[in-house]
């Protein structure tokens, strides 16, 4: 099956590099954030203008929703874990474990796991609809934990760190396996086939494919010219998308991992990213891939069969 990727909307309003992108649970709204500390809310039915949803003094690397609430969790460049009320547009809580950046976080059941720049993974639970309580912290590496992703069905999660290692963790926080193949920082992780396989993308420009149960390295291939910043599954169309510092987005077949399509500034001048592409999101119903990058732009792409 052949696919095409066509730029549909180019949105602007941020003042600096964008690192984080988050869809609302109903996928009708989009939240974007980055170095300017602003969280913008975009209505995907009419995405021309954004509303200011929140504002921090420091830049933001990662965002998640607090379940069953109108609160947003923000992980900052200065290590703050912020709880922001989206209705009142105000910060409710600030949890500061250290001054090292919070690079990523994800929910595993009712537990929030947070990846810190000092190599620690902290574990939190929702104490209420507006607050958190830290349960424990685990020193995982002497290098920064750059990405963290919960398994889709099992009580485990994976991390990627600046020492090039991918680690599989049990829900209690202990390391089950350490997987080594990358020669530089691991920036992104992606579960495939219900968690049977794990993909990792690195600053070494390669994607590695791991068998989860055994930790066996099944493949490793050069995917981009520079850092692979993000990997995302588009299950409704059978594709994997990758975003890179080389300014491109690539689409791969999610079974064979053969390259299907490349979106670049050369192909779409003025409508593609002119700098590093940092993060992706997928609006399944509309078949829209959304990207943000160092050029401060939010781009919405239409994915269609040809």
N, C-alpha and C positions, 0 to 999 in steps of 0.2 A: 504494500500500500504506500502511495506517495502522499506527502504532505507539503503544505506551503505555510510560511510564516510571514504575515504582512503587518507592517506598523499601522495602528489604528488611531491612537491618541498619543500626543506628547504633552505631558503636564509639567508645569514649572511653578515655583513658589518657594522652594527651599533655598537656603543661603549658603549651603556647604555640602560636602559629600554625604551621600545616603548609604546607610549600612543595614537598615532593617525595614521589613515590609510584613504586614500582617493583615489577613482578611478577617472580617467579623464572622461569627459563627454561621450566620445566614448567607455569607458571601456577597452581601449587597454593598458593604462598605469596605474601604481599604484604608489602612493606617500606614504612614511612612515616617521614618525618623533617621537621624544621622548626626553629623558633627555639630550642627547648629542648635541642637537641644530641643528642636521643635518637633511635635507630633502632629502631623496633618491628617485630617479625615477627609476622604474622597467618597462621594456618592457615585457608585459605578453606573447608575442609570443616567447620570449627567455629570461626568467627571471633570468638567472644565474648570471648576473652582473648588478650592479646598477650604475647610474650616479648621481653625486651630483647636486641637483637642487637648493638648497639654504642652507645657514648656518647662525644661530644666535648664539650670545654669551650665551643665556639662553635656557633652555629646552622648548619644545613645547608640549602643551596639545591638541590642536585642529587645524584643517585646513579646509578651504573652498576655492572654486574658486570665483574670482570676475567675475560676468557673462559677457559673450561675450568678454572676454579678455584673454590674456596669463599671467594674474597676479594671484598670490596665496595669500590668507589671512592666516596669522599664529597668533594664540593666544598663548602667552608665559606664562611660569611659573612666570615671574616677572611682568605680567600685560600689556605687550606691545601687541598692535594689529599692526602687520607688513604687509605691502603690498610689495610683492616681484615679480619682473619681471622675468618670467621663461626663456625668450629668452636671456635677457642680464645677467642673474644670478646676479642681484643686488637688494638691497632694495631701494624701491622708497619712501616709507613713513613709519613713525612710529608714532602711536597714543597712548598716554600714559594717560589713565584716572586715574589710580591708580597703586600702586605697588602690588596689590593683583592679584593672578593668574586669567587668563582667562581660564575657564574650558571647555567651549563649545560655539558654535554659530551656527545659522542656518538662511537661507533666508526664509522669508515669503513674497512672491511676490517680490517687489523691495526693501524691507526693510530687513536689517540685524539686528538680535537680538543677543546680546552677553551676556553670563552668567559670572559674576565676583565673585571672592572669598570673597568680602565684602557684598554679598547679594544684589547687584545691577544688574539690567538688563538694558543695554544701547541699544539704537536704532540708526541705521545708515542708510544712503542712499548712493548709488554710485554717487559721484559728477562727475566722468568721468570714463573712462575705466581703470584708474590707481589710483584713489583716492576716499576717503570716506569723509562724513561729518556727525558728530553726531547730531541727531535731539533732543533726550532727553534721560534722564536716570531716572530709577524708582527704589527706594529702596523697595525691595520685602520682604526681610527677614533679620534677624540679623545674620543668618548663611550663609555659602557659597552656591551659586547656582552651583550645580555640573553637571547638564545636562539640555539641552534645545532642544525642537523639535517642528517644525512647523506642524500644522495640514495639511493633504494632500489636502483638498478642502476648508476649512472654514477659515475666517480671525481670527484665534486664534492660540496660541501656548501653550505648556506645559513646566513647569520647575520642576526639582527635586532638593531638597536642603539638606544640612547637618543636618537640624532639623527634617528630616524624612518626610517632607510634599511634596506632589505633588500639584502644582498650575496650574490652567487653566487661561490663560490671553487673553484678547482681543487684537487686533492688535495695539490699541492705548497705550497698556502697562498696563492697569489696571487689577487687579486680579478679575476674575469672580467667581472662586470656589477654596477652599483649601481642599484637600483630605488627610485624615490622616489614616494610617493603619500601616506604617512601624515604626520600633523602632529605626532605625538608618538611616544614609545618603542614599539618593536615587541617584544612579549613572547612571541609564539608563532609557529611555522611548521608547515606541514603539506604534504607532497607528496600529490598525487592522480593517479589514472590512471597509475600506475607511474612517477611523476615528471614527467609531461608538463606538469602544472600545479602551481603553488605557491600556497598560501594563507598570508596573514599576518594576525595579529591584533594590535591596538595599544591603547595607552592612549587613543587618540582614539575608542575604542568601535566602530571599523569593522573589517570583514574585507575585505582586498584579494585579488583573484585575478589571478595572473600566468601568462603563457605562458613556460615555462622556456626554450625554445630561443631565443626572440626577446627575452625580457624585457618583452614588451608587457603593459600593464595592461589586463586584460579586464573587470574589474568592481571596484567598491568600494562597499560598502553599510553602513549603520548596523546593527550586529548586536545591540548591547546598550546599556544606558544609560551604563555606565562601562567601564573597562578590560576588554579581552578578554585574560584571563590565559593561556588554554590552548586549543588546538585539537587534536582527536584523531579519527582515522578509525576507524569501526566497520564494516569491509568486509563482514563476514558478514551484516549487516542493511542495508547500503547507506546508512549515515548518517554524518554528521560531527557531533561533539559540541563545543560551546564552553562554556567556564567563564568567569565574569566577576566583577568586583568588585561588580556590581549584585546579587549573591547568588543568581543564577540559573544553571541549566544549560539550554542550548538544543540541540535536535536538528534537523539540517538534512538534506535529501535530498542525497546526495553527487554527484548528476548536475546537478540544477537549482539546488541551494542554496536551495531554498524551505524556509521554516520548517515543521517537522513537529510539534514538541512543546516545551513549556516546563515545567521543574520549578522551583518556587519555594517559599519559606516560606509564602506566602499560600495556596498550593494544598495543601501538606502541612505544616501547623503542627506543630512539634515533631519532625518527621522530615526536614526539609530544612535547608539551610545558613542560618544566621541572619546570617552575615557573608560576606565575600569568598570565592568559590570559586576556589582557586588552581591545582589540578592534577587531571588525570583519568588513569585507566587502564582498559583493556578486557580482561576475561576472556572470550575468544571462545567457549569451549566452553559455559560456563554462561550466556552472554549477559548478563553483569553489567558494568555501568559503575560504576567506583569513583571517589569524589571526596574531596578534602581541602580544608580552608580555614582561614580566620582564626579560626573558632569552635572549633578544636582537634579537630573531629570527623572521623571516617572514615565515609563513607556508602557503602553498597552498594545499587545500584539494579538492578532487573530490567527489561530491555528485551524487550518482547514484541509480536508482531503482534496487531492487533485486527480 
